[in-house]
Amino acid sequence: MVPGFIENIDVAILGFFQSIDVPILARLSRVLALFGDGGIFWILLAAVLAALPQTRKCGVTMLLALLFSLIITNLTIKPLVARPRPYDLYTFIPKAPRPDDFSFPSGHTSVAFAGAVAFALCRRFCGEPRGVGRALVIFAAAIGISRVVVLVHYPSDVAAGAVIGTFCGLAAALIVTRIAKAASARRAAGKENIQ
């Protein structure tokens, strides 16, 4: 369970978003949430990158990070912690469709950070223009914040999702980098043996 002082902070922040009525903010947050639904945006981006020879390692890194995020967040931690959604315990009225799974951690945030961090770390594989990775990380943060704005997640759910997603991106980049280096060393050794 979440410690009481964190719960109090969570509820206070949600209370603030419940009290402000800015329709465009809620609309924007719902649009941002679409980019995290089922991880579809991130899966498609990773699949496109994996399909192109010059960005294949980057795409594979992202796909691996997304898989880690799914296993850790949705299949392991959510069922173990089983934290009810804010609107199940309090009088918050969600400004977006009600998800039917548990609240902690935020799956939208985890998958967004996993994909964005993996992409940012594999820039040297992709040769992408400087700044695209950072822009994706900012985009992932906006997706996370949107989950609080529409009152379907506690802020601590989003923070945990960001940490888990970042870890998944780092782990995937490390694994792919090590495999790529090992393969490169084997190829170099094979060329030396041929000569």
N, CA and C atoms as an extended XYZ file, in Angstrom:
585
Properties=species:S:1:pos:R:3:atomname:S:1:resname:S:1:resid:I:1 pbc="F F F"
N         0.829       -1.202        0.000 N   MET     1
C         0.000        0.000        0.000 CA  MET     1
C         0.870        1.261        0.000 C   MET     1
N         0.283        2.359       -0.419 N   VAL     2
C         0.981        3.645       -0.484 CA  VAL     2
C         0.954        4.294        0.898 C   VAL     2
N         2.102        4.800        1.383 N   PRO     3
C         2.120        5.474        2.691 CA  PRO     3
C         1.116        6.621        2.758 C   PRO     3
N         0.608        6.876        3.976 N   GLY     4
C        -0.441        7.879        4.166 CA  GLY     4
C        -0.082        9.271        3.694 C   GLY     4
N         1.174        9.703        3.930 N   PHE     5
C         1.529       11.066        3.521 CA  PHE     5
C         1.550       11.204        2.000 C   PHE     5
N         1.932       10.129        1.290 N   ILE     6
C         1.900       10.174       -0.185 CA  ILE     6
C         0.452       10.195       -0.657 C   ILE     6
N        -0.392        9.390       -0.022 N   GLU     7
C        -1.815        9.374       -0.354 CA  GLU     7
C        -2.419       10.765       -0.167 C   GLU     7
N        -2.038       11.443        0.908 N   ASN     8
C        -2.557       12.798        1.172 CA  ASN     8
C        -2.137       13.774        0.079 C   ASN     8
N        -0.870       13.683       -0.352 N   ILE     9
C        -0.381       14.548       -1.440 CA  ILE     9
C        -1.125       14.223       -2.729 C   ILE     9
N        -1.266       12.903       -3.006 N   ASP    10
C        -2.001       12.466       -4.200 CA  ASP    10
C        -3.403       13.066       -4.246 C   ASP    10
N        -4.105       12.925       -3.141 N   VAL    11
C        -5.503       13.388       -3.081 CA  VAL    11
C        -5.586       14.904       -3.194 C   VAL    11
N        -4.629       15.614       -2.596 N   ALA    12
C        -4.624       17.082       -2.685 CA  ALA    12
C        -4.423       17.532       -4.131 C   ALA    12
N        -3.491       16.882       -4.842 N   ILE    13
C        -3.243       17.249       -6.247 CA  ILE    13
C        -4.459       16.921       -7.098 C   ILE    13
N        -5.045       15.753       -6.882 N   LEU    14
C        -6.254       15.401       -7.639 CA  LEU    14
C        -7.396       16.362       -7.321 C   LEU    14
N        -7.486       16.764       -6.057 N   GLY    15
C        -8.518       17.732       -5.679 CA  GLY    15
C        -8.356       19.045       -6.425 C   GLY    15
N        -7.101       19.455       -6.623 N   PHE    16
C        -6.851       20.681       -7.385 CA  PHE    16
C        -7.364       20.527       -8.821 C   PHE    16
N        -7.035       19.402       -9.452 N   PHE    17
C        -7.483       19.209      -10.840 CA  PHE    17
C        -8.998       19.034      -10.937 C   PHE    17
N        -9.612       18.483       -9.891 N   GLN    18
C       -11.072       18.368       -9.874 CA  GLN    18
C       -11.703       19.754       -9.780 C   GLN    18
N       -11.029       20.669       -9.035 N   SER    19
C       -11.619       21.983       -8.786 CA  SER    19
C       -11.501       22.942       -9.972 C   SER    19
N       -10.488       22.732      -10.817 N   ILE    20
C       -10.359       23.638      -11.958 CA  ILE    20
C       -11.159       23.082      -13.135 C   ILE    20
N       -11.789       23.953      -13.837 N   ASP    21
C       -12.603       23.526      -14.977 CA  ASP    21
C       -12.072       24.205      -16.234 C   ASP    21
N       -11.126       23.538      -16.887 N   VAL    22
C       -10.547       24.049      -18.128 CA  VAL    22
C       -10.793       22.993      -19.195 C   VAL    22
N       -11.911       23.114      -19.919 N   PRO    23
C       -12.278       22.064      -20.875 CA  PRO    23
C       -11.174       21.717      -21.880 C   PRO    23
N       -10.422       22.728      -22.339 N   ILE    24
C        -9.387       22.445      -23.330 CA  ILE    24
C        -8.271       21.588      -22.737 C   ILE    24
N        -7.994       21.772      -21.437 N   LEU    25
C        -6.973       20.970      -20.759 CA  LEU    25
C        -7.422       19.509      -20.675 C   LEU    25
N        -8.676       19.290      -20.340 N   ALA    26
C        -9.215       17.929      -20.281 CA  ALA    26
C        -9.209       17.293      -21.667 C   ALA    26
N        -9.587       18.076      -22.690 N   ARG    27
C        -9.597       17.551      -24.061 CA  ARG    27
C        -8.197       17.159      -24.515 C   ARG    27
N        -7.238       18.044      -24.261 N   LEU    28
C        -5.846       17.778      -24.621 CA  LEU    28
C        -5.336       16.542      -23.890 C   LEU    28
N        -5.691       16.408      -22.622 N   SER    29
C        -5.263       15.251      -21.835 CA  SER    29
C        -5.848       13.964      -22.386 C   SER    29
N        -7.093       14.001      -22.846 N   ARG    30
C        -7.704       12.802      -23.439 CA  ARG    30
C        -7.004       12.430      -24.738 C   ARG    30
N        -6.620       13.434      -25.531 N   VAL    31
C        -5.885       13.167      -26.774 CA  VAL    31
C        -4.526       12.553      -26.465 C   VAL    31
N        -3.820       13.121      -25.480 N   LEU    32
C        -2.518       12.574      -25.087 CA  LEU    32
C        -2.649       11.129      -24.621 C   LEU    32
N        -3.726       10.832      -23.906 N   ALA    33
C        -3.933        9.474      -23.401 CA  ALA    33
C        -4.035        8.460      -24.540 C   ALA    33
N        -4.545        8.897      -25.681 N   LEU    34
C        -4.662        7.984      -26.829 CA  LEU    34
C        -3.304        7.442      -27.253 C   LEU    34
N        -2.242        8.238      -27.044 N   PHE    35
C        -0.902        7.809      -27.434 CA  PHE    35
C        -0.338        6.740      -26.490 C   PHE    35
N        -1.012        6.543      -25.362 N   GLY    36
C        -0.568        5.508      -24.443 CA  GLY    36
C        -1.469        4.293      -24.431 C   GLY    36
N        -2.669        4.411      -25.001 N   ASP    37
C        -3.625        3.300      -24.995 CA  ASP    37
C        -3.035        2.057      -25.632 C   ASP    37
N        -2.853        1.040      -24.821 N   GLY    38
C        -2.317       -0.223      -25.318 CA  GLY    38
C        -0.906       -0.103      -25.864 C   GLY    38
N        -0.274        1.044      -25.674 N   GLY    39
C         1.079        1.242      -26.195 CA  GLY    39
C         1.141        1.286      -27.711 C   GLY    39
N        -0.007        1.449      -28.370 N   ILE    40
C        -0.083        1.337      -29.837 CA  ILE    40
C         0.862        2.306      -30.536 C   ILE    40
N         0.860        3.573      -30.132 N   PHE    41
C         1.738        4.557      -30.779 CA  PHE    41
C         3.188        4.113      -30.702 C   PHE    41
N         3.602        3.700      -29.495 N   TRP    42
C         5.002        3.320      -29.275 CA  TRP    42
C         5.349        2.027      -30.002 C   TRP    42
N         4.400        1.089      -30.036 N   ILE    43
C         4.632       -0.177      -30.746 CA  ILE    43
C         4.779        0.091      -32.242 C   ILE    43
N         3.909        0.927      -32.790 N   LEU    44
C         3.983        1.244      -34.225 CA  LEU    44
C         5.287        1.958      -34.571 C   LEU    44
N         5.671        2.937      -33.737 N   LEU    45
C         6.930        3.648      -33.973 CA  LEU    45
C         8.103        2.676      -33.933 C   LEU    45
N         8.124        1.814      -32.927 N   ALA    46
C         9.213        0.839      -32.799 CA  ALA    46
C         9.219       -0.143      -33.968 C   ALA    46
N         8.036       -0.573      -34.394 N   ALA    47
C         7.945       -1.531      -35.507 CA  ALA    47
C         8.447       -0.912      -36.806 C   ALA    47
N         8.107        0.352      -37.044 N   VAL    48
C         8.603        1.038      -38.247 CA  VAL    48
C        10.123        1.134      -38.210 C   VAL    48
N        10.665        1.525      -37.051 N   LEU    49
C        12.119        1.628      -36.920 CA  LEU    49
C        12.782        0.264      -37.087 C   LEU    49
N        12.173       -0.780      -36.533 N   ALA    50
C        12.744       -2.132      -36.634 CA  ALA    50
C        12.697       -2.666      -38.059 C   ALA    50
N        11.741       -2.180      -38.840 N   ALA    51
C        11.599       -2.662      -40.219 CA  ALA    51
C        12.631       -2.054      -41.169 C   ALA    51
N        13.209       -0.915      -40.793 N   LEU    52
C        14.179       -0.242      -41.655 CA  LEU    52
C        15.594       -0.635      -41.240 C   LEU    52
N        16.424       -1.074      -42.195 N   PRO    53
C        17.771       -1.542      -41.840 CA  PRO    53
C        18.597       -0.524      -41.052 C   PRO    53
N        18.521        0.757      -41.409 N   GLN    54
C        19.365        1.758      -40.755 CA  GLN    54
C        18.910        2.081      -39.326 C   GLN    54
N        17.679        1.744      -38.967 N   THR    55
C        17.175        2.030      -37.615 CA  THR    55
C        16.740        0.757      -36.893 C   THR    55
N        17.118       -0.386      -37.417 N   ARG    56
C        16.648       -1.666      -36.851 CA  ARG    56
C        17.013       -1.820      -35.373 C   ARG    56
N        18.258       -1.513      -35.015 N   LYS    57
C        18.675       -1.689      -33.615 CA  LYS    57
C        17.865       -0.793      -32.688 C   LYS    57
N        17.560        0.399      -33.141 N   CYS    58
C        16.758        1.320      -32.345 CA  CYS    58
C        15.340        0.767      -32.155 C   CYS    58
N        14.746        0.265      -33.217 N   GLY    59
C        13.402       -0.314      -33.146 CA  GLY    59
C        13.354       -1.529      -32.230 C   GLY    59
N        14.368       -2.386      -32.341 N   VAL    60
C        14.436       -3.574      -31.487 CA  VAL    60
C        14.600       -3.167      -30.028 C   VAL    60
N        15.414       -2.155      -29.778 N   THR    61
C        15.605       -1.652      -28.409 CA  THR    61
C        14.280       -1.167      -27.837 C   THR    61
N        13.537       -0.409      -28.625 N   MET    62
C        12.243        0.093      -28.170 CA  MET    62
C        11.267       -1.051      -27.902 C   MET    62
N        11.210       -2.019      -28.824 N   LEU    63
C        10.285       -3.144      -28.638 CA  LEU    63
C        10.612       -3.925      -27.369 C   LEU    63
N        11.898       -4.124      -27.110 N   LEU    64
C        12.307       -4.827      -25.901 CA  LEU    64
C        11.909       -4.026      -24.653 C   LEU    64
N        12.114       -2.711      -24.692 N   ALA    65
C        11.723       -1.855      -23.564 CA  ALA    65
C        10.217       -1.911      -23.331 C   ALA    65
N         9.445       -1.908      -24.401 N   LEU    66
C         7.987       -1.973      -24.280 CA  LEU    66
C         7.549       -3.312      -23.686 C   LEU    66
N         8.220       -4.387      -24.089 N   LEU    67
C         7.914       -5.704      -23.531 CA  LEU    67
C         8.219       -5.739      -22.037 C   LEU    67
N         9.367       -5.199      -21.640 N   PHE    68
C         9.718       -5.126      -20.219 CA  PHE    68
C         8.652       -4.343      -19.450 C   PHE    68
N         8.218       -3.218      -20.017 N   SER    69
C         7.207       -2.381      -19.368 CA  SER    69
C         5.914       -3.159      -19.146 C   SER    69
N         5.481       -3.875      -20.162 N   LEU    70
C         4.248       -4.668      -20.056 CA  LEU    70
C         4.365       -5.703      -18.944 C   LEU    70
N         5.475       -6.435      -18.934 N   ILE    71
C         5.655       -7.508      -17.947 CA  ILE    71
C         5.728       -6.937      -16.528 C   ILE    71
N         6.533       -5.896      -16.360 N   ILE    72
C         6.736       -5.356      -15.005 CA  ILE    72
C         5.497       -4.615      -14.499 C   ILE    72
N         4.940       -3.750      -15.340 N   THR    73
C         3.836       -2.891      -14.895 CA  THR    73
C         2.499       -3.621      -14.876 C   THR    73
N         2.066       -4.061      -16.046 N   ASN    74
C         0.707       -4.578      -16.172 CA  ASN    74
C         0.535       -6.021      -15.685 C   ASN    74
N         1.556       -6.838      -15.907 N   LEU    75
C         1.400       -8.253      -15.555 CA  LEU    75
C         1.897       -8.583      -14.156 C   LEU    75
N         2.742       -7.734      -13.575 N   THR    76
C         3.310       -8.047      -12.265 CA  THR    76
C         2.847       -7.084      -11.170 C   THR    76
N         3.231       -5.800      -11.278 N   ILE    77
C         2.998       -4.877      -10.159 CA  ILE    77
C         1.523       -4.527       -9.977 C   ILE    77
N         0.820       -4.221      -11.060 N   LYS    78
C        -0.601       -3.835      -10.917 CA  LYS    78
C        -1.411       -4.893      -10.161 C   LYS    78
N        -1.337       -6.175      -10.571 N   PRO    79
C        -2.118       -7.179       -9.827 CA  PRO    79
C        -1.633       -7.385       -8.387 C   PRO    79
N        -0.325       -7.230       -8.151 N   LEU    80
C         0.204       -7.417       -6.795 CA  LEU    80
C        -0.229       -6.307       -5.845 C   LEU    80
N        -0.129       -5.057       -6.315 N   VAL    81
C        -0.472       -3.915       -5.465 CA  VAL    81
C        -1.992       -3.730       -5.395 C   VAL    81
N        -2.653       -3.898       -6.526 N   ALA    82
C        -4.124       -3.812       -6.611 CA  ALA    82
C        -4.680       -2.517       -6.007 C   ALA    82
N        -4.062       -1.404       -6.346 N   ARG    83
C        -4.530       -0.104       -5.835 CA  ARG    83
C        -5.767        0.340       -6.604 C   ARG    83
N        -6.866        0.617       -5.907 N   PRO    84
C        -8.069        1.098       -6.594 CA  PRO    84
C        -7.819        2.449       -7.263 C   PRO    84
N        -8.573        2.725       -8.298 N   ARG    85
C        -8.488        4.020       -8.984 CA  ARG    85
C        -9.004        5.128       -8.061 C   ARG    85
N        -8.569        6.376       -8.293 N   PRO    86
C        -9.008        7.485       -7.429 CA  PRO    86
C       -10.529        7.623       -7.335 C   PRO    86
N       -11.216        7.403       -8.444 N   TYR    87
C       -12.665        7.576       -8.449 CA  TYR    87
C       -13.384        6.419       -7.754 C   TYR    87
N       -12.665        5.320       -7.455 N   ASP    88
C       -13.272        4.218       -6.719 CA  ASP    88
C       -13.290        4.476       -5.210 C   ASP    88
N       -12.378        5.318       -4.727 N   LEU    89
C       -12.262        5.575       -3.290 CA  LEU    89
C       -12.722        6.971       -2.884 C   LEU    89
N       -12.653        7.895       -3.830 N   TYR    90
C       -12.960        9.295       -3.512 CA  TYR    90
C       -14.049        9.793       -4.448 C   TYR    90
N       -14.412       11.048       -4.289 N   THR    91
C       -15.524       11.600       -5.072 CA  THR    91
C       -15.057       12.230       -6.385 C   THR    91
N       -13.898       11.812       -6.865 N   PHE    92
C       -13.395       12.368       -8.121 CA  PHE    92
C       -14.227       11.844       -9.290 C   PHE    92
N       -14.532       12.743      -10.196 N   ILE    93
C       -15.283       12.368      -11.390 CA  ILE    93
C       -14.312       12.394      -12.570 C   ILE    93
N       -13.970       11.229      -13.121 N   PRO    94
C       -12.977       11.199      -14.202 CA  PRO    94
C       -13.447       11.963      -15.434 C   PRO    94
N       -12.487       12.577      -16.109 N   LYS    95
C       -12.774       13.356      -17.319 CA  LYS    95
C       -12.354       12.582      -18.560 C   LYS    95
N       -12.258       11.268      -18.421 N   ALA    96
C       -11.861       10.375      -19.516 CA  ALA    96
C       -12.504        9.024      -19.232 C   ALA    96
N       -12.514        8.126      -20.211 N   PRO    97
C       -13.069        6.788      -19.958 CA  PRO    97
C       -12.382        6.119      -18.764 C   PRO    97
N       -13.152        5.377      -17.988 N   ARG    98
C       -12.637        4.708      -16.797 CA  ARG    98
C       -11.915        3.416      -17.181 C   ARG    98
N       -10.615        3.330      -16.896 N   PRO    99
C        -9.914        2.065      -17.154 CA  PRO    99
C       -10.453        0.973      -16.232 C   PRO    99
N       -10.348       -0.285      -16.654 N   ASP   100
C       -10.906       -1.362      -15.842 CA  ASP   100
C        -9.839       -2.162      -15.092 C   ASP   100
N        -8.596       -1.663      -15.079 N   ASP   101
C        -7.563       -2.345      -14.311 CA  ASP   101
C        -7.199       -1.499      -13.087 C   ASP   101
N        -6.171       -1.922      -12.352 N   PHE   102
C        -5.763       -1.208      -11.145 CA  PHE   102
C        -4.982        0.053      -11.492 C   PHE   102
N        -4.766        0.880      -10.469 N   SER   103
C        -4.208        2.209      -10.674 CA  SER   103
C        -2.684        2.274      -10.631 C   SER   103
N        -2.046        1.471       -9.763 N   PHE   104
C        -0.602        1.605       -9.530 CA  PHE   104
C         0.171        0.466      -10.159 C   PHE   104
N         1.201        0.812      -10.954 N   PRO   105
C         1.602        2.123      -11.477 CA  PRO   105
C         0.866        2.429      -12.777 C   PRO   105
N         1.074        3.620      -13.296 N   SER   106
C         0.419        4.020      -14.541 CA  SER   106
C         1.040        3.298      -15.732 C   SER   106
N         0.236        2.471      -16.390 N   GLY   107
C         0.713        1.763      -17.581 CA  GLY   107
C         0.984        2.697      -18.742 C   GLY   107
N         0.126        3.716      -18.913 N   HIS   108
C         0.335        4.705      -19.968 CA  HIS   108
C         1.706        5.369      -19.818 C   HIS   108
N         2.005        5.763      -18.571 N   THR   109
C         3.264        6.463      -18.314 CA  THR   109
C         4.454        5.531      -18.484 C   THR   109
N         4.326        4.315      -17.979 N   SER   110
C         5.424        3.355      -18.068 CA  SER   110
C         5.785        3.048      -19.518 C   SER   110
N         4.786        2.770      -20.332 N   VAL   111
C         5.060        2.432      -21.735 CA  VAL   111
C         5.616        3.634      -22.479 C   VAL   111
N         5.114        4.830      -22.163 N   ALA   112
C         5.603        6.039      -22.835 CA  ALA   112
C         7.073        6.291      -22.500 C   ALA   112
N         7.424        6.179      -21.228 N   PHE   113
C         8.817        6.397      -20.842 CA  PHE   113
C         9.718        5.271      -21.354 C   PHE   113
N         9.226        4.049      -21.349 N   ALA   114
C        10.036        2.939      -21.871 CA  ALA   114
C        10.399        3.192      -23.329 C   ALA   114
N         9.400        3.553      -24.136 N   GLY   115
C         9.658        3.817      -25.548 CA  GLY   115
C        10.522        5.038      -25.776 C   GLY   115
N        10.221        6.122      -25.069 N   ALA   116
C        10.957        7.376      -25.270 CA  ALA   116
C        12.408        7.271      -24.809 C   ALA   116
N        12.624        6.667      -23.640 N   VAL   117
C        13.987        6.553      -23.119 CA  VAL   117
C        14.803        5.600      -23.989 C   VAL   117
N        14.198        4.498      -24.409 N   ALA   118
C        14.910        3.566      -25.300 CA  ALA   118
C        15.321        4.273      -26.584 C   ALA   118
N        14.405        5.052      -27.151 N   PHE   119
C        14.719        5.780      -28.372 CA  PHE   119
C        15.842        6.788      -28.128 C   PHE   119
N        15.734        7.530      -27.031 N   ALA   120
C        16.742        8.550      -26.729 CA  ALA   120
C        18.120        7.927      -26.536 C   ALA   120
N        18.174        6.746      -25.936 N   LEU   121
C        19.458        6.108      -25.667 CA  LEU   121
C        20.063        5.428      -26.900 C   LEU   121
N        19.230        5.085      -27.862 N   CYS   122
C        19.780        4.401      -29.045 CA  CYS   122
C        19.976        5.361      -30.212 C   CYS   122
N        20.098        6.649      -29.916 N   ARG   123
C        20.275        7.656      -30.966 CA  ARG   123
C        21.478        7.339      -31.844 C   ARG   123
N        22.529        6.810      -31.235 N   ARG   124
C        23.728        6.515      -32.027 CA  ARG   124
C        23.457        5.381      -33.027 C   ARG   124
N        22.496        4.488      -32.717 N   PHE   125
C        22.126        3.440      -33.663 CA  PHE   125
C        21.349        4.041      -34.836 C   PHE   125
N        20.433        4.965      -34.488 N   CYS   126
C        19.484        5.474      -35.477 CA  CYS   126
C        20.031        6.618      -36.310 C   CYS   126
N        20.937        7.390      -35.731 N   GLY   127
C        21.396        8.584      -36.415 CA  GLY   127
C        20.294        9.623      -36.510 C   GLY   127
N        19.358        9.607      -35.525 N   GLU   128
C        18.248       10.565      -35.577 CA  GLU   128
C        18.750       11.968      -35.258 C   GLU   128
N        18.054       12.981      -35.728 N   PRO   129
C        18.470       14.351      -35.442 CA  PRO   129
C        18.507       14.607      -33.940 C   PRO   129
N        19.490       15.345      -33.508 N   ARG   130
C        19.639       15.656      -32.078 CA  ARG   130
C        18.366       16.336      -31.571 C   ARG   130
N        17.917       15.903      -30.434 N   GLY   131
C        16.749       16.527      -29.812 CA  GLY   131
C        15.468       15.734      -29.950 C   GLY   131
N        15.387       14.801      -30.907 N   VAL   132
C        14.151       14.029      -31.078 CA  VAL   132
C        13.911       13.146      -29.858 C   VAL   132
N        14.977       12.516      -29.359 N   GLY   133
C        14.841       11.677      -28.168 CA  GLY   133
C        14.351       12.473      -26.975 C   GLY   133
N        14.929       13.663      -26.773 N   ARG   134
C        14.495       14.521      -25.667 CA  ARG   134
C        13.032       14.943      -25.839 C   ARG   134
N        12.655       15.237      -27.067 N   ALA   135
C        11.267       15.629      -27.332 CA  ALA   135
C        10.315       14.483      -26.989 C   ALA   135
N        10.723       13.249      -27.298 N   LEU   136
C         9.876       12.097      -26.965 CA  LEU   136
C         9.768       11.901      -25.459 C   LEU   136
N        10.843       12.160      -24.730 N   VAL   137
C        10.786       12.047      -23.263 CA  VAL   137
C         9.834       13.109      -22.695 C   VAL   137
N         9.880       14.320      -23.227 N   ILE   138
C         8.951       15.378      -22.792 CA  ILE   138
C         7.517       14.982      -23.127 C   ILE   138
N         7.329       14.387      -24.304 N   PHE   139
C         6.017       13.900      -24.723 CA  PHE   139
C         5.521       12.817      -23.761 C   PHE   139
N         6.426       11.914      -23.348 N   ALA   140
C         6.068       10.858      -22.395 CA  ALA   140
C         5.639       11.471      -21.059 C   ALA   140
N         6.338       12.505      -20.617 N   ALA   141
C         5.972       13.189      -19.371 CA  ALA   141
C         4.586       13.824      -19.487 C   ALA   141
N         4.303       14.404      -20.648 N   ALA   142
C         2.983       15.019      -20.866 CA  ALA   142
C         1.882       13.959      -20.816 C   ALA   142
N         2.156       12.778      -21.364 N   ILE   143
C         1.183       11.678      -21.300 CA  ILE   143
C         0.922       11.312      -19.841 C   ILE   143
N         1.997       11.216      -19.058 N   GLY   144
C         1.842       10.895      -17.642 CA  GLY   144
C         1.012       11.935      -16.903 C   GLY   144
N         1.330       13.193      -17.108 N   ILE   145
C         0.593       14.269      -16.438 CA  ILE   145
C        -0.877       14.254      -16.851 C   ILE   145
N        -1.132       13.915      -18.108 N   SER   146
C        -2.519       13.883      -18.590 CA  SER   146
C        -3.368       12.880      -17.820 C   SER   146
N        -2.753       11.812      -17.307 N   ARG   147
C        -3.497       10.793      -16.568 CA  ARG   147
C        -3.980       11.326      -15.214 C   ARG   147
N        -3.227       12.280      -14.671 N   VAL   148
C        -3.639       12.914      -13.417 CA  VAL   148
C        -4.705       13.969      -13.708 C   VAL   148
N        -4.504       14.725      -14.772 N   VAL   149
C        -5.442       15.796      -15.123 CA  VAL   149
C        -6.850       15.249      -15.337 C   VAL   149
N        -6.966       14.073      -15.949 N   VAL   150
C        -8.294       13.491      -16.194 CA  VAL   150
C        -8.771       12.623      -15.029 C   VAL   150
N        -7.988       12.618      -13.934 N   LEU   151
C        -8.393       12.011      -12.660 CA  LEU   151
C        -8.550       10.490      -12.703 C   LEU   151
N        -7.758        9.812      -13.529 N   VAL   152
C        -7.817        8.347      -13.556 CA  VAL   152
C        -6.604        7.705      -12.887 C   VAL   152
N        -5.609        8.546      -12.492 N   HIS   153
C        -4.418        8.065      -11.793 CA  HIS   153
C        -4.034        9.052      -10.708 C   HIS   153
N        -3.441        8.502       -9.659 N   TYR   154
C        -2.811        9.338       -8.639 CA  TYR   154
C        -1.459        9.813       -9.182 C   TYR   154
N        -0.965       10.958       -8.721 N   PRO   155
C         0.367       11.401       -9.145 CA  PRO   155
C         1.464       10.371       -8.835 C   PRO   155
N         1.348        9.667       -7.712 N   SER   156
C         2.366        8.656       -7.380 CA  SER   156
C         2.330        7.482       -8.356 C   SER   156
N         1.167        7.179       -8.937 N   ASP   157
C         1.078        6.143       -9.979 CA  ASP   157
C         1.914        6.555      -11.189 C   ASP   157
N         1.788        7.828      -11.549 N   VAL   158
C         2.490        8.369      -12.711 CA  VAL   158
C         3.996        8.414      -12.451 C   VAL   158
N         4.383        8.854      -11.245 N   ALA   159
C         5.808        8.901      -10.899 CA  ALA   159
C         6.417        7.499      -10.957 C   ALA   159
N         5.709        6.512      -10.403 N   ALA   160
C         6.205        5.134      -10.438 CA  ALA   160
C         6.283        4.623      -11.873 C   ALA   160
N         5.285        4.945      -12.677 N   GLY   161
C         5.299        4.535      -14.081 CA  GLY   161
C         6.488        5.120      -14.833 C   GLY   161
N         6.811        6.385      -14.528 N   ALA   162
C         7.956        7.035      -15.179 CA  ALA   162
C         9.265        6.361      -14.786 C   ALA   162
N         9.402        6.023      -13.506 N   VAL   163
C        10.628        5.356      -13.040 CA  VAL   163
C        10.751        3.967      -13.662 C   VAL   163
N         9.672        3.216      -13.667 N   ILE   164
C         9.704        1.862      -14.241 CA  ILE   164
C         9.992        1.927      -15.733 C   ILE   164
N         9.310        2.833      -16.443 N   GLY   165
C         9.532        2.971      -17.882 CA  GLY   165
C        10.960        3.364      -18.211 C   GLY   165
N        11.516        4.277      -17.414 N   THR   166
C        12.909        4.692      -17.610 CA  THR   166
C        13.846        3.510      -17.407 C   THR   166
N        13.610        2.733      -16.358 N   PHE   167
C        14.408        1.537      -16.094 CA  PHE   167
C        14.315        0.563      -17.273 C   PHE   167
N        13.105        0.365      -17.802 N   CYS   168
C        12.914       -0.551      -18.937 CA  CYS   168
C        13.689       -0.073      -20.164 C   CYS   168
N        13.635        1.231      -20.434 N   GLY   169
C        14.380        1.789      -21.560 CA  GLY   169
C        15.878        1.619      -21.392 C   GLY   169
N        16.376        1.883      -20.174 N   LEU   170
C        17.809        1.723      -19.887 CA  LEU   170
C        18.233        0.265      -20.032 C   LEU   170
N        17.446       -0.642      -19.464 N   ALA   171
C        17.782       -2.069      -19.519 CA  ALA   171
C        17.817       -2.568      -20.964 C   ALA   171
N        16.819       -2.172      -21.754 N   ALA   172
C        16.764       -2.605      -23.149 CA  ALA   172
C        17.953       -2.070      -23.937 C   ALA   172
N        18.296       -0.800      -23.729 N   ALA   173
C        19.428       -0.204      -24.443 CA  ALA   173
C        20.735       -0.903      -24.064 C   ALA   173
N        20.885       -1.230      -22.793 N   LEU   174
C        22.091       -1.920      -22.332 CA  LEU   174
C        22.195       -3.312      -22.956 C   LEU   174
N        21.083       -4.036      -22.962 N   ILE   175
C        21.084       -5.392      -23.524 CA  ILE   175
C        21.395       -5.367      -25.015 C   ILE   175
N        20.717       -4.509      -25.764 N   VAL   176
C        20.936       -4.457      -27.216 CA  VAL   176
C        22.357       -3.994      -27.536 C   VAL   176
N        22.864       -3.030      -26.779 N   THR   177
C        24.229       -2.550      -26.992 CA  THR   177
C        25.235       -3.676      -26.768 C   THR   177
N        25.046       -4.438      -25.687 N   ARG   178
C        25.972       -5.551      -25.401 CA  ARG   178
C        25.901       -6.627      -26.478 C   ARG   178
N        24.692       -6.947      -26.918 N   ILE   179
C        24.537       -7.965      -27.967 CA  ILE   179
C        25.174       -7.474      -29.260 C   ILE   179
N        24.966       -6.194      -29.601 N   ALA   180
C        25.543       -5.633      -30.827 CA  ALA   180
C        27.071       -5.646      -30.766 C   ALA   180
N        27.638       -5.306      -29.594 N   LYS   181
C        29.102       -5.318      -29.446 CA  LYS   181
C        29.647       -6.732      -29.556 C   LYS   181
N        28.961       -7.695      -28.948 N   ALA   182
C        29.405       -9.090      -29.012 CA  ALA   182
C        29.349       -9.601      -30.452 C   ALA   182
N        28.292       -9.264      -31.170 N   ALA   183
C        28.165       -9.690      -32.568 CA  ALA   183
C        29.249       -9.054      -33.422 C   ALA   183
N        29.531       -7.783      -33.165 N   SER   184
C        30.577       -7.082      -33.907 CA  SER   184
C        31.939       -7.709      -33.640 C   SER   184
N        32.208       -8.072      -32.377 N   ALA   185
C        33.480       -8.710      -32.026 CA  ALA   185
C        33.606      -10.076      -32.699 C   ALA   185
N        32.502      -10.822      -32.762 N   ARG   186
C        32.536      -12.138      -33.438 CA  ARG   186
C        32.816      -11.984      -34.925 C   ARG   186
N        32.187      -10.972      -35.534 N   ARG   187
C        32.422      -10.742      -36.968 CA  ARG   187
C        33.881      -10.363      -37.220 C   ARG   187
N        34.419       -9.482      -36.352 N   ALA   188
C        35.816       -9.061      -36.501 CA  ALA   188
C        36.755      -10.251      -36.327 C   ALA   188
N        36.450      -11.130      -35.358 N   ALA   189
C        37.283      -12.316      -35.130 CA  ALA   189
C        37.191      -13.259      -36.326 C   ALA   189
N        36.011      -13.375      -36.910 N   GLY   190
C        35.830      -14.238      -38.084 CA  GLY   190
C        36.625      -13.734      -39.271 C   GLY   190
N        36.676      -12.409      -39.455 N   LYS   191
C        37.450      -11.828      -40.573 CA  LYS   191
C        38.935      -12.071      -40.375 C   LYS   191
N        39.401      -11.966      -39.121 N   GLU   192
C        40.822      -12.216      -38.847 CA  GLU   192
C        41.193      -13.667      -39.123 C   GLU   192
N        40.269      -14.584      -38.794 N   ASN   193
C        40.553      -16.006      -39.041 CA  ASN   193
C        40.600      -16.312      -40.523 C   ASN   193
N        39.765      -15.620      -41.313 N   ILE   194
C        39.761      -15.834      -42.773 CA  ILE   194
C        41.074      -15.347      -43.372 C   ILE   194
N        41.604      -14.220      -42.860 N   GLN   195
C        42.843      -13.680      -43.400 CA  GLN   195
C        43.983      -14.539      -42.935 C   GLN   195
